[in-house]
Amino acid sequence: MPVKEAELVLDAKAMLGEGPSWDAASGRLHWVDIVRGEVHSYDPATGTDGKYTIGQMVGAAVTDGNGKFILAAQHGFMEFDPETRSLTAIADPESHIPGNRFNDGKCDAEGRFWAGTMKMQAQDTAGALYCLHTDLRVERKVANVQCSNGIAWNPDHTAMYYIDTPTRQVVRYDFDLETGRIAGGRPILEFPEGEGFPDGMTSDAEGNLWIAHWDGYGVSCWDPRTGKRLDKIGVPAARVTSCVFGGSRLDELYITTAREGLSDAELAGQPLAGGIFRYSPGVRGMSSYSFRRQQKG
């Protein structure tokens, strides 16, 4: 199939750009640079990119609808107020595993925040996938994870898709939107050898999955019902980390990338590594959801 190419929109030179989410209310793309501990807010209308330094690694940041961010960070789930720059701990389900950190995450349509962990050094199965419920209760959903990564749901919210990167697989779970329960995990597709590893992902309004290729120079589109690849978008950076639909019509695919682990020679050949890219695939995506904290009383 012919390879299409995404365009650079922000030469961020992120060390480990990740966790993109689209804030429809502000028309901004929120994303993180994990290892630099930064939360970014990119405005496509002006080309400007705001930055907040958190002081620890941050794997994902979602809005709460009230001007604050909920973070999946190195030391657990946290609330960050960009006005005061204050950081407030919510819960750290892995305080007993100091070698772990949170990685990718996003909210479901009921406003729960799903995020998983990984070991910062040598990979083993010390990670897990967690759900921060709207009452701030944390529940472990999947255990024995190596590198928790992409999460997505189908359009009617009856299935959740999940990636543990080293397995090269996407696993499908039955999903109950009302309770957040998942069940019956089974692999539905496997990345081919030589094309990198599956990283972050998102889903479109037709129910297809868009998956970033770490060490694979692109994003591919898959039909999770058949396991067949439908399309591939080229990105001029090897370490493609995640993607999300944005824009006023949710028809623009924003793509994050990384520079981490690349040699000087590799970076010379990939000067745009760590940038934010965009591509119009001709389909509309699903919305990014905010965290919906339960009100007391």
N, C-alpha and C positions, 0 to 999 in steps of 0.2 A: 504494500500500500504506500502511496506517496506520503512523504513526511512533510507536515506543515510546521512552520516555525513561529514560536511565540516572540513578541516584541518586548524589549526592556522598557519599563516605565519608571523604575527607580534604581539607580546604581548605588545600592545601599552598602555593598561590600560587607554584608552580614557574615559573621563567623559561622553561625548556625541559625539561619532564618527558618522559622517554623510557625505552626499554629495560626494560620490566617483565618479571620472571621470578618464578615461584612456587616457593618452597622448601618442598616437602612435609614435609621433616623437621622444620622449625621452625614451619610454618604461617604463614610470613611472605611478604609481597610485597616483593621487592627491585626498586628502580627508581633512575634517576639524574636529576639536574638537570644537563644537559650544560654549559651556559655558566657555572654557578656551581661546577662541579667537585665535585659532591656525589654520594655513594652513600647511598641511603636504604633503610631496612628497616621496613616498615609491618606492624604486628601487628593484624589485624582483631578479634581477641578482646578487646583492650584499647583499641583506637583510637589507640595510641601509634605514633610514627614516629621511629626512630633515624636519626641523620645522621652521616656521615663526610665531612670535607672533604679532597679529594685534592691540591689545589694546582695542578691543570690541568684542562682540559675532559675529560670522560669520557662516551663515547658509549654504553657498555653495561657491565654488571657481571654476572658469573655466579659461582656458588659452585664450589668445588673439592672439596666433600665433606669437607674437613678444617678447616673454620672460616675459610678465607680466600676472598678474591674474586680472580678473574682479570678484569682490566679491558681494554677497548679504549678507550684514552685518547688525548689530544692527541698524545702522543709515543710511541705504539705500544702493544703488548701489555705489561701489567704485572701483578704480583702485589701485592695489598694485604692486610696483616694487620690486622684491626680491633682486635686486642688491643694490639698495640704501635704501631699507626698507621704502620707502616713500609711504604714503597713500593719494590718491587724491579723493575727493568727485565727484561723477557724478550726482546723483539725489537721493533725499529722498522723495518718494511719501507719506510717513506717518510721516513726521516731526511733524504733529499736533496730533499724537497718540504716546506719549513717552512710553507708556506701551507695545507697540508692538515691535517685532523684525522680521527680515527675517529668514526663515527656509530653506527648501530644494529648489533646483533649478538646471536647466541645459539648454543647448543651443539646439535649433532646427537645422535642416540641412542647413538653410540659415544664421545661426550665430546669431540669436536673443537669448537673455538670458531671460528665464522664471523663475521666483522665486516668492514665496508667503510668507505671513506673518502670525503671530499668536500672541496672547496675552501672555506675559511672566508669568503671574500669573493665576488667575482663567480663565477657558476657557469660551469664549462667541464668538459671530460671528463678532468680530471686525477686523478679518483678511481679506485678499484678495489675489488674484493671479495677478501678474503684468508681463508685457513683456517689457524688455529693448530692444528697436529696435536698429538697427545698426547705426542709426543717433543720438543715445543717447536720443531719445524721449521715455518716459515711458507711457505705456497705462495700465490701470486697465482692466483686462479681466474677472475676476470672483469676485463678492462681497459676503459679508456675510459668510465668511469662518471661521471655528473654528481653525483648525490646518493644514495649507497648507503643503502638503507633496508630495508624488510621482508624477512624470510626465514622460510620455513615448509616443512614436509615433509608428505607424505601419510601416512596411518596405517601403511602397510606399508613406508615409507621407500624407495620406488622412484622418487619424484619430489621435486625441490626447487623451490620457488617463490621468485622474487626480484623486488624492486621497485627500479628506478632512478627516483626520484620524478618528475623533470620529463618523462619519457617518457609518463606516465599509464598505463603498462602493467604487467601482471604477466607475467613470463616463466617458463616451465616448463622445467626441465632434467631429463633422465634422471639418476638418482642411484644410486651404488653405495655402500651403507652400509659395506661391509667396507673399501673403499679410500678413500672420500670423493671419488671421481671424479665429475665432472658432464660432461654432453655434450648436444648437440642443443638448445640454447636456442631457444625459440620463444614469441612472445607468445600468450597464451591469453585475455586479457581486457583491455579498455581502459576507463578511467574516463571517464564522460560529461562534457562541458563544463558548467561552472556548478556542479559539486559538489565543487570543491576538487581536491586532488592525493592520490594514494595514498601513505600513509606506512608506519608499522609494521603488521605483521599476525601472525596466528596461525591455527592450523587446529584443527578439532574432530574428534571421533572418527568422524564420518561422512564426513570428507574434504573438508569445505567450508572456505573461507577467510573469515576475519573481518579486514577491512581498515579502518584508521583514515583519516579524511578530513581532511587538513590544509586549513584554510580551508573546511571543509565541514560542520561541526557534527554529526559523527556517525561511526558505524561501520557498515559494510555487510557483509552475508554473501553470498558468491558460490560457485557451483558451478564449480570449475575444469575439470570435464569438459565442460560445455556453454557456459561463459562467461556464464551468466545470473545476475542478481542475485536473491537469494532473500528478503532481509530488510534492514531499515535500523533502526538504533537512534539516536535523537536524543541529543545531548550539548549542554548549555548553555554551550558554549565553541567558538569557531570552529576553533581550532588543535588538533585531535585528533591525537595523535602515534603511539600504539601501543596494543596490547591483548594480554592473555594470560589464559588460563583458570586459576582458582585455587579455593581452598576444599577441604574434605576430600574432596569428590566431583568436583572439577574441573568444577563446573557453574556457576561464577560468573565472569563476564567482567569483569576489571579493566581500566580504561581510563586512560591518561595524557594530559595536555593541556599547553598552553604559553601563556605570556603574551608571549613575545618578539615584538617587532615590532608590537604593537598600540598604537594611540594612546590617550591618556587618555580620549577620548570612547568609543572601542571598549571599553576596559576598564570604563568606567562602565556600559556595556550588557552586559558579561560579567563580573560580579563574581566568578564561580566559576572563571574561566580560570586554568589552572595547577593545578587540583585533580585528585584521583584519584577516579574514578567506578566504579560497579559496576552490572552488569545480569545478571539470570538469564535466559538465552535458551532454556532448555528442552532444551539438549543438553550433553553433556560434551566437554571439550577434551582435547587431547593434553598430556602432561607436559612441564614444563620440565626440561631435562637439565643436569647439572653437568659441569664440565670434569674429564676423567679423565686426569690426568698419568701417564705411564708410569713405573713404578718401576725404578730402576737396579739392575743386577745380576740 
